[in-house]
Amino acid sequence: MLLRCIDIEKSFGDLSILKGVSLEIRRGEKIGLVGSNGAGKSTLANIIFGEMAADAGTILRYDQDIRVGYLRQAAAYSLNTLNAVLAERSESFLETASQMGLNQVARWDEERFQALSGGEKTKLALAQVWTSRPDLLILDEPTNHMDIHGVEWLAEEMKKYQGAALIISHDRWFLDQAVTRIYELEWGKAKEYPGNYSFYRQEKQRQFASQLHRYHTEQKEQRQIEVEITRLKQWSAKAHREAGKTDEHLKEYGRKKAKLRDQQIKSRIKMLERKKSEGTKRPREESRPQFEFEAAGKRGRRIIEATGLSKSYGQKTLFTNSDFFIQRGEKLGLIGPNGCGKTTLIRIILNQETQDRGELWLSPSLKPGCLSQDITDIDTEKNALEIMGVSQKDEVTQVRTMLANMGFDAAMVAKPAAKLSLGERTRLKLAAMIIQQNDLLILDEPTNHLDLHSREMLEETLLDYDGTIIIASHDRYLLERVCDKLLVFADGTITKLAYGFKEYKRKTEETVTGTGLKTKAETDKENLLVIETRMAWIVNELGKYTPEEEQYFELDQEFQKLVQKKRELSQ
């Protein structure tokens, strides 16, 4: 054992965040810490690191000299100066930075440092923490802003890393690769799940379905007891009437019968009260924010066209002589390493920056909306309604309803943005986009800081959206589910591909290995994805039926078979 948290409690004013959280970290193991935005994950990390004091509870360190390395969630926004970075000239630091795609860091000048993308800043901060080789790594959203190469490097290094790690992340692919145990923070408590993210989601769904099944079964039993009590009371009343008759034999018989019925009624009432107090509680539904993007009226087919597009910064060329077009209704993913120019292209499309050469034509009727990856551009002194810019009564009511669907209660709406978590601020920026009714959504790392449930709901919403979407993201699950085409930044140019991310990765691997054959692991992974999708659908369908209905039984049987198949493939 390396470290143990016992009944940790923490409140901020009247808001209780941690309500007796207990967890264990063993030497060398990799643990994922997940939960909704505002659940207290970063708060718990700060308490473990020693930066914040708990209100109650104990942190047991089994070695007082434990070295802890902490990568904070906002590392990309709080990086030190260039001089501070260059002071870290150890071979280990420079090698780590190079492995993540940051070359010749020691030769950087101030212009190169100021031009760093969010992902490059995250990589630098991670390299500084990583090279200290601590006994315990605390990584708070380490893959935010990071490109796919960087995420893959970190996933592989986590497998080789000898120390322990507590990883706060909503990157589902990364959690699947990196951790062997999950703690979920929910309702102020921590619940443990063995395995990676996919197993955690499967097991949580199974436990939810099982508890819901038990709840419905017990509710049916309680209704039967209530019917029996009603029937016994009717019989008891009849027996009491017979006890009031003049015939002594009937009178005595009635008294005995009434007494027996009364005893039976008391027994059933006690049984019912015990079942209600000790029985299975209805499981809480997961908080799932509702996003509802609406596209403006459709006009025209081709909305963006680039011809000979080029852009450089000083001596660094981002892309040159690039040709591509985007048609209405396409969902495109921007793929490329940190610093390749994805955000720059977005800024050119939004007319916030100009290209060096070439032309970029936009349809005059185009109405774009952009979610930037920089969450610091929100006025943190304003509350949600002020940020949304609404004041009319009907507008305020509409926006309040929308915010409630996105997980903002009345207290959160009244808070200044400074008191919201980074994920809550991201949801607020998405809300501002929703009310604009754009026909082009440009999303620059949209899932950064979003919790798992918000990511899943955002994916569903984007799939239903009939406008055009451009997504710059490292989130594989998001890219695979939503994007049907890609803009790939490679070898100094931008190329449009008429297929999605999964096909792109397959073709890339075929090029590297020289083979088009799928490995058993690849086939198993695809089969697992199919099974997990079906299981999620069944859990949703179960809520439509009661346990006594035949459809519920058939779905339950299918779910159990899928669980068994999942276990076999996982093994």
C-alpha positions in Angstrom: 0.0 0.0 0.0 1.3 3.5 -0.9 -1.5 5.8 0.2 -5.0 5.5 1.7 -7.8 8.1 1.9 -10.3 7.5 4.8 -13.6 9.3 5.0 -12.4 12.5 3.4 -14.9 15.3 3.6 -14.8 18.8 2.0 -17.3 21.6 1.7 -17.2 25.1 0.2 -19.7 27.2 2.1 -23.0 25.4 2.2 -22.0 23.2 -0.7 -20.8 19.7 0.4 -18.5 18.2 -2.3 -16.9 15.2 -0.6 -19.0 13.3 1.9 -16.7 10.6 3.3 -14.6 9.5 0.3 -12.3 6.5 0.8 -9.9 5.0 -1.7 -6.6 3.1 -1.8 -3.6 3.5 -4.0 -1.1 0.6 -4.2 2.5 0.9 -5.4 2.8 0.7 -9.2 -0.9 0.6 -10.0 -2.7 2.9 -12.3 -6.1 4.2 -11.1 -8.7 6.3 -13.0 -10.7 8.8 -11.1 -14.0 9.7 -13.0 -17.2 11.6 -12.3 -19.4 14.4 -13.4 -18.1 18.0 -13.6 -18.2 19.5 -10.1 -18.1 16.1 -8.4 -14.9 17.0 -6.6 -12.2 15.1 -8.5 -9.7 18.0 -8.7 -10.6 18.9 -5.0 -9.6 15.4 -4.0 -6.4 15.5 -6.0 -5.4 18.8 -4.3 -6.1 17.2 -0.9 -4.0 14.2 -1.7 -1.2 16.4 -3.0 -1.3 18.5 0.2 -2.3 21.7 -1.5 -5.7 21.8 0.2 -6.8 20.6 3.7 -9.8 18.3 4.2 -12.5 19.3 6.6 -12.5 15.8 8.0 -11.0 12.4 7.3 -7.4 11.0 7.1 -4.7 10.6 4.5 -2.5 7.7 5.5 0.9 7.7 3.7 2.7 4.4 4.2 6.0 6.1 3.5 6.5 9.7 4.7 9.0 10.4 1.9 6.5 9.7 -1.0 7.4 11.9 -3.9 4.3 13.2 -5.7 4.2 14.7 -9.1 1.1 16.7 -10.0 0.0 17.8 -13.4 -2.9 20.3 -12.9 -5.9 20.5 -15.1 -5.2 24.0 -16.3 -1.5 23.3 -17.1 -2.0 24.6 -20.6 -3.1 27.9 -19.2 -0.5 28.4 -16.5 2.8 27.4 -18.1 5.9 29.1 -16.8 7.9 31.6 -18.8 10.3 30.5 -21.5 13.3 31.0 -19.2 11.7 28.7 -16.6 11.2 26.0 -19.3 14.7 26.4 -20.7 16.1 26.1 -17.2 14.9 22.5 -17.3 17.7 21.2 -19.6 18.1 17.7 -18.3 18.6 15.0 -20.9 15.5 13.2 -19.5 13.3 16.3 -20.0 14.5 17.1 -23.5 14.2 13.4 -24.5 10.6 13.2 -23.1 9.6 16.4 -24.8 11.1 15.1 -28.1 9.3 11.7 -27.8 6.0 13.7 -27.5 6.8 15.6 -30.7 8.4 18.8 -29.2 11.8 19.0 -31.0 14.8 21.2 -30.1 13.1 22.8 -27.1 16.5 24.1 -25.9 16.8 26.3 -29.1 13.4 27.9 -28.8 13.1 31.7 -28.8 10.3 33.8 -27.3 8.4 33.9 -30.6 8.3 30.1 -30.7 7.2 29.9 -27.1 4.4 32.5 -27.5 3.1 30.5 -30.6 2.7 27.3 -28.6 -0.6 25.5 -29.1 -2.6 24.4 -26.0 -1.4 20.8 -26.7 2.2 21.8 -26.9 1.9 23.6 -23.5 0.3 20.5 -22.0 3.2 18.4 -23.3 5.8 20.7 -21.8 4.1 20.7 -18.4 3.8 16.9 -18.6 7.4 16.5 -19.5 8.5 18.6 -16.5 6.3 16.4 -14.1 7.2 13.1 -15.8 11.0 13.5 -15.7 10.9 13.9 -11.9 9.9 10.2 -11.8 7.8 10.5 -8.6 6.4 7.6 -6.6 2.9 8.9 -7.3 1.8 10.7 -10.4 -1.4 12.7 -10.1 -2.5 13.6 -13.7 -5.6 15.9 -13.9 -6.9 15.7 -17.5 -3.4 15.0 -19.0 -4.7 14.5 -22.5 -6.6 17.8 -22.8 -5.4 19.7 -25.9 -2.9 16.9 -26.7 -2.7 15.4 -30.2 -3.2 11.7 -30.9 0.5 11.0 -31.1 1.0 12.5 -27.6 -1.9 10.5 -26.2 -0.6 7.3 -27.7 2.9 8.0 -26.3 1.5 8.7 -22.8 -0.7 5.5 -22.9 2.4 3.4 -23.8 4.6 5.1 -21.2 1.9 4.6 -18.4 2.2 0.8 -19.0 6.0 0.9 -18.5 5.9 3.4 -15.6 7.0 1.8 -12.3 5.3 4.3 -10.0 1.7 4.6 -9.1 -0.7 7.0 -10.9 -4.0 8.6 -10.1 -5.4 9.8 -13.4 -8.4 12.2 -13.6 -9.6 11.9 -17.2 -12.7 11.9 -19.4 -10.7 10.5 -22.3 -12.3 7.1 -22.7 -9.7 5.6 -25.1 -6.8 6.7 -22.8 -8.5 5.3 -19.7 -9.1 2.0 -21.5 -5.3 1.8 -22.3 -3.8 3.2 -19.1 -5.7 2.1 -16.0 -6.6 -1.1 -14.3 -9.0 0.2 -11.7 -11.6 3.0 -11.6 -13.0 5.0 -8.8 -16.1 7.0 -9.6 -17.0 10.1 -7.5 -20.8 10.3 -7.4 -23.0 12.1 -4.8 -20.0 12.8 -2.7 -18.9 9.2 -2.4 -16.3 7.1 -4.2 -17.2 3.7 -5.6 -14.6 1.2 -6.9 -14.8 -0.7 -10.1 -12.1 -3.2 -11.2 -10.8 -2.9 -14.8 -10.6 -0.1 -17.3 -13.2 2.5 -18.5 -15.1 0.1 -20.8 -15.5 -2.5 -18.0 -16.5 0.3 -15.6 -19.3 1.5 -17.9 -20.5 -2.1 -18.6 -20.4 -3.0 -14.9 -22.2 0.2 -13.9 -24.9 -0.4 -16.5 -25.3 -4.0 -15.3 -25.6 -2.9 -11.7 -28.1 -0.3 -12.6 -30.2 -2.7 -14.5 -29.9 -5.3 -11.7 -30.9 -2.9 -9.0 -33.8 -1.5 -11.2 -35.0 -5.1 -11.7 -34.9 -5.9 -8.0 -36.7 -2.6 -7.3 -39.5 -3.4 -9.7 -39.8 -7.0 -8.4 -40.0 -5.7 -4.7 -42.5 -3.1 -5.7 -44.7 -5.8 -7.2 -44.4 -7.8 -4.0 -45.4 -4.8 -1.9 -48.4 -4.1 -4.1 -49.5 -7.8 -3.6 -49.2 -7.4 0.2 -51.2 -4.2 0.0 -53.9 -6.0 -1.9 -53.8 -8.8 0.7 -54.1 -6.3 3.5 -57.2 -4.8 1.9 -58.7 -8.2 1.5 -58.0 -9.2 5.1 -59.5 -5.9 6.3 -62.7 -6.7 4.4 -62.8 -10.2 6.0 -62.0 -8.8 9.4 -64.9 -6.3 9.1 -67.2 -9.2 8.2 -66.0 -11.2 11.2 -66.6 -8.3 13.5 -70.1 -8.0 12.2 -70.6 -11.8 12.9 -69.2 -11.3 16.4 -72.0 -8.8 17.1 -74.8 -11.3 16.4 -77.1 -12.6 19.1 -76.4 -16.3 18.5 -73.7 -17.3 21.0 -72.1 -19.9 18.7 -71.9 -17.4 15.8 -70.7 -14.7 18.2 -67.8 -16.8 19.5 -66.9 -17.9 16.1 -66.9 -14.3 14.8 -64.7 -13.2 17.7 -62.1 -15.8 17.0 -62.2 -15.2 13.3 -62.0 -11.4 13.8 -59.0 -11.8 16.2 -57.2 -14.1 13.6 -57.8 -11.6 10.8 -56.6 -8.7 12.9 -53.4 -10.6 13.8 -52.9 -11.4 10.1 -53.4 -7.7 9.2 -50.9 -6.6 11.8 -48.4 -9.2 10.5 -48.8 -8.1 6.9 -48.5 -4.4 7.8 -45.2 -5.0 9.7 -44.0 -7.1 6.7 -44.9 -4.2 4.3 -43.2 -1.6 6.5 -40.0 -3.7 6.8 -39.9 -4.2 3.0 -40.3 -0.5 2.4 -37.6 0.5 4.9 -35.1 -2.3 4.1 -35.9 -2.9 0.5 -34.0 -2.0 -2.6 -34.1 1.7 -3.5 -34.8 2.9 -7.0 -31.4 3.6 -8.5 -30.6 7.2 -9.4 -30.5 8.0 -13.1 -27.2 9.3 -14.3 -27.2 13.1 -14.9 -27.1 13.4 -18.7 -27.0 17.0 -20.0 -29.2 17.6 -23.1 -27.7 19.5 -26.0 -30.0 20.6 -28.8 -28.2 22.2 -31.7 -30.4 23.5 -34.5 -29.1 24.3 -37.9 -30.3 27.4 -39.7 -32.0 27.0 -43.1 -30.1 25.0 -45.7 -28.8 27.1 -48.6 -26.5 25.9 -51.3 -24.2 22.8 -51.3 -20.5 23.8 -51.2 -19.9 26.2 -48.3 -16.1 26.4 -48.0 -13.4 26.1 -50.7 -9.6 26.5 -50.3 -7.3 27.0 -53.2 -3.5 27.0 -52.7 -3.9 27.9 -49.0 -0.6 28.6 -47.2 0.4 29.9 -43.7 3.7 30.3 -41.9 4.9 31.9 -38.6 8.4 33.1 -39.0 10.5 30.2 -40.1 7.8 27.6 -39.2 5.6 26.6 -42.1 2.2 25.2 -41.0 0.7 24.3 -44.4 1.3 25.3 -48.0 -0.4 25.0 -51.3 -3.5 23.2 -49.9 -6.7 22.6 -51.8 -9.9 21.3 -50.3 -13.6 22.0 -50.1 -16.4 21.4 -47.5 -20.0 20.7 -48.4 -23.1 21.4 -46.4 -24.0 18.7 -43.9 -20.5 17.1 -43.8 -19.0 16.2 -40.4 -15.2 16.6 -40.6 -12.5 15.9 -38.2 -9.2 17.9 -38.2 -6.3 15.5 -37.7 -2.7 16.4 -37.1 0.0 16.9 -34.4 0.0 19.8 -32.0 1.2 22.9 -33.6 0.4 21.8 -37.2 -2.1 24.6 -37.8 -5.5 23.2 -36.9 -6.5 26.1 -34.7 -4.9 28.5 -37.2 -7.1 27.2 -40.0 -10.1 27.6 -37.8 -9.1 31.3 -37.1 -8.7 31.8 -40.9 -12.2 30.4 -41.5 -13.6 32.8 -38.9 -11.7 35.7 -40.4 -9.7 36.2 -37.2 -6.5 35.7 -39.1 -5.4 35.8 -42.8 -3.5 33.3 -44.9 -0.2 34.1 -46.4 -1.1 32.9 -49.9 -4.0 31.3 -51.7 -7.8 31.8 -51.3 -10.4 30.6 -48.9 -13.9 31.2 -50.1 -16.9 31.0 -47.7 -20.5 31.0 -48.8 -22.0 34.5 -48.2 -25.0 32.9 -46.4 -22.8 30.9 -44.0 -23.5 31.4 -40.3 -20.6 29.8 -38.3 -20.4 29.4 -34.6 -17.2 28.4 -32.8 -16.3 26.8 -29.5 -12.6 27.6 -28.9 -10.4 25.5 -26.7 -9.6 28.5 -24.6 -11.9 28.6 -21.6 -10.3 31.8 -20.3 -12.2 34.0 -22.7 -15.3 33.9 -20.5 -15.9 36.9 -18.3 -15.6 35.1 -15.0 -17.3 37.9 -13.1 -20.6 37.4 -14.9 -23.1 34.6 -14.3 -24.7 32.4 -16.9 -27.5 34.7 -17.9 -25.2 37.7 -18.2 -22.8 35.7 -20.4 -25.7 34.6 -22.6 -26.7 38.2 -23.0 -30.5 37.8 -22.3 -32.7 40.1 -20.3 -36.2 39.8 -21.7 -38.5 37.7 -19.6 -39.4 35.2 -22.3 -35.7 34.9 -23.3 -34.6 34.4 -19.7 -37.2 31.6 -19.2 -36.2 29.9 -22.4 -32.5 30.1 -21.6 -33.1 28.9 -18.0 -34.9 25.8 -19.4 -32.1 25.1 -21.8 -29.4 25.4 -19.0 -31.4 23.1 -16.8 -31.4 20.5 -19.5 -27.6 20.9 -19.7 -27.2 20.2 -16.0 -27.3 23.8 -14.5 -29.5 24.2 -11.5 -30.8 27.6 -10.3 -27.8 28.0 -7.9 -25.3 27.3 -10.7 -27.0 29.8 -13.0 -26.6 32.5 -10.4 -22.9 31.8 -9.7 -20.2 33.9 -11.4 -18.3 31.8 -13.9 -15.2 32.0 -11.7 -16.9 29.5 -9.3 -17.8 27.0 -12.0 -15.6 24.1 -12.9 -13.8 24.0 -16.2 -16.2 21.5 -17.6 -19.2 23.6 -16.5 -17.7 26.6 -18.2 -17.3 24.5 -21.4 -21.0 23.6 -21.2 -21.8 27.2 -20.7 -19.9 28.1 -23.9 -21.8 25.3 -25.7 -25.1 26.8 -24.4 -24.2 30.2 -25.9 -23.6 28.5 -29.3 -27.0 26.7 -29.1 -29.0 29.9 -28.9 -27.3 31.3 -32.0 -28.7 28.6 -34.4 -25.6 28.4 -36.6 -25.4 26.2 -39.7 -21.7 25.6 -39.2 -20.3 24.4 -35.9 -16.6 24.7 -35.4 -15.5 22.8 -32.3 -11.9 23.1 -31.2 -11.3 20.4 -28.6 -15.0 20.4 -27.5 -14.7 17.5 -25.0 -11.8 19.1 -23.0 -13.1 19.3 -19.5 -16.4 17.7 -20.3 -17.4 14.8 -18.0 -18.1 11.3 -19.5 -21.9 11.7 -19.6 -21.6 15.1 -21.2 -19.3 13.7 -23.9 -21.7 10.9 -24.7 -24.7 13.2 -24.9 -22.7 15.7 -27.1 -21.9 12.9 -29.5 -25.6 11.9 -29.7 -26.5 15.6 -30.4 -23.8 16.0 -33.1 -25.0 12.9 -34.8 -28.5 14.3 -35.0 -27.4 17.8 -36.1 -28.1 18.3 -39.8 -25.7 21.3 -40.2 -22.0 21.2 -41.0 -19.5 20.3 -38.3 -15.7 20.8 -38.2 -14.1 19.2 -35.1 -10.5 19.5 -34.0 -10.1 16.8 -31.3 -7.9 14.1 -30.0 -10.9 12.2 -28.6 -10.9 9.0 -30.6 -14.4 7.9 -29.6 -15.8 11.3 -30.6 -14.0 11.3 -34.0 -15.0 7.7 -34.7 -18.7 8.2 -33.9 -19.3 11.6 -35.4 -16.9 12.4 -38.2 -17.5 10.8 -41.6 -14.7 12.7 -43.4 -11.3 14.1 -42.3 -9.0 17.1 -43.0 -5.5 15.7 -42.4 -2.5 18.0 -41.6 0.6 16.1 -42.7 3.9 16.8 -44.5 3.1 20.6 -44.6 -0.2 20.3 -46.4 -3.9 19.8 -45.7 -5.6 16.9 -47.4 -9.3 16.0 -47.4 -10.1 12.3 -47.0 -13.6 10.9 -47.8 -13.7 8.5 -44.9 -13.6 8.6 -41.1 -11.0 8.2 -38.3 -11.2 4.4 -37.9 -10.6 3.8 -41.6 -7.8 6.4 -41.5 -6.0 4.6 -38.6 -6.4 1.3 -40.3 -4.9 2.5 -43.6 -2.1 4.3 -41.7 -1.2 1.0 -39.8 -1.3 -0.9 -43.1 1.2 1.5 -44.6 3.5 1.1 -41.6 3.3 -2.7 -41.3 2.8 -3.5 -45.0 -0.2 -5.7 -44.3 -3.9 -5.2 -44.6 -4.9 -8.1 -42.4 -6.6 -7.3 -39.1 -5.1 -8.8 -35.9 -7.3 -10.8 -33.5 -7.0 -7.9 -31.0 -8.4 -5.4 -33.6 -11.3 -7.8 -34.4 -12.0 -8.3 -30.7 -12.0 -4.6 -30.1 -14.5 -4.0 -32.9 -16.7 -6.8 -31.5 -16.5 -5.3 -28.0 -17.6 -2.0 -29.3 -20.7 -3.6 -31.0 -21.5 -5.4 -27.8 -21.2 -2.3 -25.6 -23.4 -0.3 -28.0 -26.1 -3.0 -27.8 -25.9 -3.2 -24.0 -26.3 0.5 -23.7 -29.4 0.3 -25.9 -30.9 -2.5 -23.8 -30.4 -0.6 -20.5 -32.3 2.3 -22.0 -35.1 0.0 -23.2 -35.5 -1.8 -19.9 -36.9 1.4 -18.4 -39.9 1.2 -20.8 -41.2 -2.1 -19.3 -42.1 -3.6 -16.0 -40.4 -6.9 -14.8 -43.6 -8.9 -15.3 -43.8 -8.0 -19.0 -42.4 -10.5 -21.5 -40.3 -7.8 -23.3 -38.5 -7.0 -20.1 -37.6 -10.7 -19.6 -36.3 -11.1 -23.1 -34.2 -8.0 -22.9 -32.8 -9.1 -19.5 -31.9 -12.5 -20.9 -30.1 -10.9 -23.9 -28.2 -8.5 -21.6 -26.9 -11.4 -19.5 -25.7 -13.2 -22.6 -23.9 -10.0 -23.8 -22.2 -9.7 -20.4 -20.8 -13.2 -20.8 -19.6 -12.5 -24.3 -17.9 -9.3 -23.1 -16.1 -11.2 -20.4 -14.9 -13.8 -22.8 -13.6 -11.2 -25.2 -12.0 -9.2 -22.4 -10.1 -12.3 -21.2 
